[in-house]
């Protein structure tokens, strides 16, 4: 009979442990549902996704605006540079045309005296 009591005691403790674990599982499921469960998690994920998309769009628009601004500034500078180069070219090319043509310098005489040519007799 001692062995039966021991087995019964063991079985009773096992049963109590099982019942406590079932109760803990039920409480955890209720707590999960009360906090929103999967719906709340999905709602949070969707909210974060939409926030990320709006940030991407806003950043993309700002970047496009900056690129357009830089493009317009670059085009303006190109035009101004072309004008300056044009004026410089005209100024450089007009100088020789405006000056009177220089006279030919006198021909230089050779530094050595020329040898007399042999004459035919």
C-alpha positions in Angstrom: 0.0 0.0 0.0 2.9 2.3 0.5 3.8 2.1 -3.1 0.2 3.0 -4.2 0.1 6.1 -2.0 3.4 7.2 -3.4 2.2 6.7 -6.9 -1.1 8.4 -6.1 0.8 11.3 -4.5 3.0 11.5 -7.6 -0.1 11.5 -9.8 -1.8 14.1 -7.7 1.2 16.5 -8.0 1.4 15.8 -11.8 -2.3 16.6 -12.1 -1.9 19.9 -10.1 1.1 20.9 -12.2 -0.8 20.2 -15.4 -3.9 22.2 -14.3 -1.6 25.2 -13.3 0.1 25.2 -16.7 -3.3 25.2 -18.5 -4.5 28.1 -16.3 -1.2 30.0 -17.1 -1.7 29.4 -20.8 -5.3 30.7 -20.7 -4.2 33.8 -18.8 -1.4 34.5 -21.4 -3.8 34.1 -24.3 -6.3 36.5 -22.7 -3.5 39.0 -22.0 -2.4 38.8 -25.6 -5.9 39.4 -26.9 -6.5 42.3 -24.5 -3.4 44.1 -25.7 -4.6 43.9 -29.3 -3.1 40.6 -30.4 -2.2 40.2 -34.1 -4.5 43.1 -35.1 -2.5 45.6 -33.1 0.8 44.2 -34.3 -0.4 44.5 -38.0 -1.7 48.0 -37.3 1.7 49.1 -35.9 3.6 47.5 -38.8 1.3 49.2 -41.3 1.7 52.6 -39.6 5.5 52.3 -39.6 5.4 51.3 -43.3 3.3 54.3 -44.3 5.6 56.6 -42.3 8.6 55.2 -44.1 7.0 55.7 -47.5 6.1 59.3 -46.7 9.6 60.0 -45.6 11.0 58.4 -48.8 8.6 60.5 -50.9 9.5 63.7 -49.0 13.2 63.0 -49.2 12.8 62.2 -52.9 11.0 65.4 -53.6 13.6 67.5 -51.7 16.4 65.7 -53.7 14.6 66.4 -57.0 14.2 70.1 -56.0 17.9 70.4 -55.2 19.0 68.7 -58.4 16.7 71.0 -60.4 18.2 74.0 -58.6 21.8 72.9 -59.2 20.9 72.2 -62.9 19.6 75.8 -63.3 22.6 77.3 -61.6 24.9 75.2 -63.7 23.2 76.3 -66.9 23.3 79.9 -65.8 27.1 79.6 -65.1 27.6 77.9 -68.5 25.9 80.8 -70.3 27.9 83.4 -68.4 31.1 81.6 -69.0 30.3 81.3 -72.8 29.6 85.1 -72.9 32.8 85.9 -71.1 34.8 83.7 -73.5 33.0 85.2 -76.5 33.9 88.8 -75.3 37.5 87.7 -74.6 37.8 86.2 -78.1 36.4 89.3 -79.7 38.7 91.5 -77.7 41.8 89.5 -78.6 40.9 89.2 -82.3 40.1 92.9 -82.7 43.4 94.2 -81.5 45.4 93.2 -84.6 42.7 94.6 -86.9 42.6 97.9 -85.2 46.4 98.6 -85.3 47.7 99.9 -88.6 49.8 97.4 -90.4 53.4 97.7 -89.5 55.9 98.7 -92.1 58.3 96.1 -93.3 61.5 96.3 -91.4 64.4 97.1 -93.6 66.2 94.1 -94.9 69.2 93.3 -92.8 72.5 93.3 -94.6 74.6 90.3 -94.1 77.2 90.7 -91.4 80.0 89.4 -93.7 81.1 91.3 -96.7 80.2 89.5 -99.9 83.0 88.2 -102.0 83.5 89.7 -105.4 82.2 87.5 -108.1 84.6 86.2 -110.6 84.3 88.0 -113.9 84.9 86.4 -117.3 87.7 87.9 -119.4 
